Amino acid sequence: MIGDSERIRWTLAYHAFRAATGPARHGRELDLEFVYRTPWRQKIAITAARYDAESHSTDTTKVMVWTTLGF
């Protein structure tokens, strides 16, 4: 976690996917998440991920919006 406060949390992560043995590289990914916690204990968030497959597969971008309600 990179940023944090009582109501706001954001995370930035980078991943490099490589084979356990040998020189194969399976791509890179950058993830970002922003979460806001309301005074009534609801979380509202947006999550985004960008996968660069290099030559392994297909490049992918995903954006998700989600919410939870805690009691």
Backbone bond lengths (Angstrom), bond angles and torsions (degrees), N, CA, C in turn:
res aa  C-N    CA-C-N  psi(-1)  N-CA   C-N-CA  omega(-1)  CA-C   N-CA-C  phi
1 M - - - 1.450 - - 1.526 107.88 -
2 I 1.296 115.76 132.71 1.453 120.26 -177.71 1.529 111.68 -101.33
3 G 1.321 116.98 -43.21 1.462 120.13 -179.74 1.515 110.40 -118.52
4 D 1.330 117.83 145.07 1.452 120.09 -179.28 1.527 109.51 -157.77
5 S 1.302 115.89 140.87 1.447 123.03 170.35 1.512 106.22 -148.84
6 E 1.316 117.78 -173.11 1.459 119.86 179.59 1.520 112.36 -64.43
7 R 1.308 118.08 -37.36 1.464 121.17 -174.95 1.521 114.71 -114.57
8 I 1.309 118.08 -16.36 1.464 120.93 -175.70 1.527 109.42 -122.87
9 R 1.327 115.40 133.04 1.465 120.61 175.55 1.521 107.94 -136.31
10 W 1.311 116.73 136.01 1.464 119.45 174.66 1.520 109.40 -137.52
11 T 1.322 114.37 149.06 1.450 121.66 -175.78 1.530 109.14 -135.07
12 L 1.301 115.99 138.62 1.458 122.85 175.36 1.527 106.79 -128.57
13 A 1.340 116.65 128.10 1.468 119.89 -178.14 1.526 109.45 -137.69
14 Y 1.331 115.26 145.44 1.461 122.40 176.72 1.521 108.19 -124.20
15 H 1.323 117.19 136.20 1.458 122.12 179.01 1.528 108.91 -129.32
16 A 1.313 116.25 138.38 1.469 122.16 172.38 1.524 106.16 -118.60
17 F 1.320 117.19 116.43 1.458 121.94 -176.39 1.523 109.62 -94.91
18 R 1.338 115.06 121.57 1.459 121.63 -179.53 1.533 108.85 -133.64
19 A 1.314 116.04 156.94 1.463 121.00 177.07 1.525 109.82 -67.26
20 A 1.308 116.54 148.21 1.470 120.93 178.58 1.520 110.84 -65.07
21 T 1.321 116.51 -33.37 1.465 120.88 175.62 1.521 108.15 -132.51
22 G 1.293 116.25 146.47 1.458 120.42 179.75 1.520 112.21 86.71
23 P 1.326 116.05 175.83 1.468 120.47 -173.27 1.538 115.02 -90.04
24 A 1.329 119.11 4.70 1.470 120.96 -174.49 1.530 111.41 -62.90
25 R 1.325 114.79 135.48 1.466 121.66 176.14 1.522 107.30 -116.82
26 H 1.323 116.45 133.85 1.464 121.09 -174.64 1.526 113.31 -109.35
27 G 1.298 118.00 8.09 1.450 120.49 175.20 1.519 113.68 118.78
28 R 1.337 113.40 -179.93 1.469 121.70 -179.23 1.513 108.36 -132.51
29 E 1.337 116.02 153.34 1.465 119.92 179.09 1.521 109.67 -140.95
30 L 1.326 114.80 141.39 1.459 122.43 175.58 1.523 107.46 -121.71
31 D 1.332 117.23 124.83 1.459 123.16 -177.83 1.525 110.10 -118.53
32 L 1.329 115.51 142.22 1.457 122.00 177.07 1.522 108.18 -138.16
33 E 1.332 116.37 132.25 1.463 120.57 177.58 1.524 109.04 -134.48
34 F 1.325 115.87 136.59 1.458 122.98 177.62 1.528 106.88 -127.36
35 V 1.344 116.75 123.88 1.471 121.57 -178.21 1.524 108.40 -125.78
36 Y 1.325 115.37 131.22 1.472 122.03 175.73 1.524 108.07 -116.84
37 R 1.332 116.99 126.81 1.462 121.79 177.19 1.522 108.87 -102.43
38 T 1.316 116.18 120.30 1.467 122.11 -178.50 1.523 110.60 -76.81
39 P 1.339 118.18 164.82 1.471 120.70 177.08 1.534 112.75 -62.88
40 W 1.340 118.81 -23.04 1.466 121.31 -179.98 1.529 111.58 -95.43
41 R 1.335 117.98 21.30 1.462 127.14 171.98 1.521 114.21 70.77
42 Q 1.306 118.07 25.86 1.460 121.66 173.04 1.522 107.83 -96.03
43 K 1.329 116.16 140.19 1.461 121.13 174.05 1.522 108.35 -106.56
44 I 1.319 115.14 131.66 1.458 122.32 176.66 1.527 105.81 -121.51
45 A 1.326 116.13 128.76 1.463 118.07 -172.37 1.517 112.53 -142.44
46 I 1.316 113.52 158.67 1.459 122.13 171.07 1.527 106.53 -132.81
47 T 1.328 114.77 133.56 1.453 122.04 -179.67 1.524 108.06 -126.11
48 A 1.314 116.47 135.63 1.465 120.57 179.01 1.530 108.86 -133.55
49 A 1.330 115.28 143.12 1.460 120.72 178.22 1.524 108.82 -139.96
50 R 1.321 115.42 140.44 1.470 121.97 177.84 1.517 107.51 -128.54
51 Y 1.339 116.08 115.26 1.456 122.25 179.86 1.518 109.10 -106.38
52 D 1.326 116.48 122.57 1.465 123.24 175.66 1.522 106.60 -103.00
53 A 1.324 116.32 106.08 1.464 121.58 -172.90 1.519 113.82 -74.67
54 E 1.321 117.80 -8.21 1.456 121.84 -172.79 1.530 107.13 54.52
55 S 1.321 120.74 -116.86 1.465 120.26 179.03 1.529 111.91 -109.16
56 H 1.319 117.84 6.54 1.474 121.88 -173.43 1.524 113.54 -78.94
57 S 1.314 118.31 -43.78 1.464 121.31 -171.90 1.522 109.26 -152.46
58 T 1.330 117.14 -138.43 1.459 122.64 -177.87 1.522 110.41 -112.01
59 D 1.324 117.38 134.01 1.465 120.89 174.45 1.526 108.98 -61.52
60 T 1.320 116.19 142.28 1.466 121.14 -176.61 1.512 110.17 -139.49
61 T 1.326 115.84 138.20 1.464 122.63 172.45 1.519 107.93 -126.38
62 K 1.323 116.90 130.21 1.458 121.09 178.84 1.517 109.60 -132.07
63 V 1.332 114.89 140.64 1.463 122.05 174.49 1.523 106.60 -131.19
64 M 1.322 116.01 128.12 1.460 121.55 -178.70 1.524 109.69 -127.22
65 V 1.298 115.92 139.54 1.461 122.52 173.70 1.522 105.97 -116.27
66 W 1.330 116.82 131.53 1.456 119.11 -179.36 1.523 110.65 -144.65
67 T 1.327 115.17 165.27 1.457 120.85 179.17 1.525 108.99 -147.41
68 T 1.318 116.02 152.19 1.467 122.54 173.32 1.522 107.70 -136.04
69 L 1.318 116.10 158.66 1.462 121.46 177.74 1.511 107.21 -131.21
70 G 1.338 117.00 118.41 1.455 122.07 179.94 1.519 111.65 -106.71
71 F 1.316 114.47 148.03 1.485 119.22 179.36 1.488 111.07 -116.45
